[in-house]
């Protein structure tokens, strides 16, 4: 068991714009991210912009419930209970946190971009703890409000290679109605912040690692993102141990 924690950020939003349809966080992404970090020995804490219930996107639940990792996730009653009582960012003790992972799902496009409290936590983990900020698919919306020095600038994604849910993929998921349904164009928003947005093949794994900011384009990228986050944390621990030995 490693003495460090990973914060998994989940959306509180359960409405898909004005469609009347339900949404939330990506079931498969959350299950695989949680499984990967727990298998590596990390404690995992679920947080959300407001705390409290984090809704599962019903479509992703139906699509992936036959996945063993997803099935195991939902069969753990204690784990399921935490989805109804995610931590409020105001109550998080950051001393042992070494990574923050923003989980995707269409719901997060509405609350992640304005989640300034979690952005402040991310800034502290990134700067003071030399930690890792990670996200996959729509979860990269959580990177939008993060800054690295002051509360307003510079933006974390500035001049970094970033990937995430592409316009092409979102159009495919939403039947060509992305412009009508979504509140932001994620890809263009990140480019406007001077991120170097990288696009791989649609619905195939594509990951970018840029100065401890690790992003995956889609759900197919999640396992690789988690593995890179773990490697970054372990590498940093080794560097610290070497430095301590030298002095």
TASULTA-V247772 format. One line per field, one symbol per residue. ss: DSSP state (H for helix, E for strand, - for the rest). A space follows every 10 residues. Layout:
ss=???
This chain:
ss=----EEEEEE ----E----- -E--E-HHHH HHHHHHHHH- --EEEEEE-- -E---E-HHH HHHH---HHH HHHH--HHHH HHH--EEEHH H-----EEEE EE-----HHH HHHH-HHHHH HHHHHHHH-- -EEEEEHHHH HHH---E--- ----E----- EE----HHHH HHH----HHH H----HHHHH HH---EE--- ------EEEE --EEEE--HH HHHHHHHHHH HHHHHHHHHH HHHHHH-
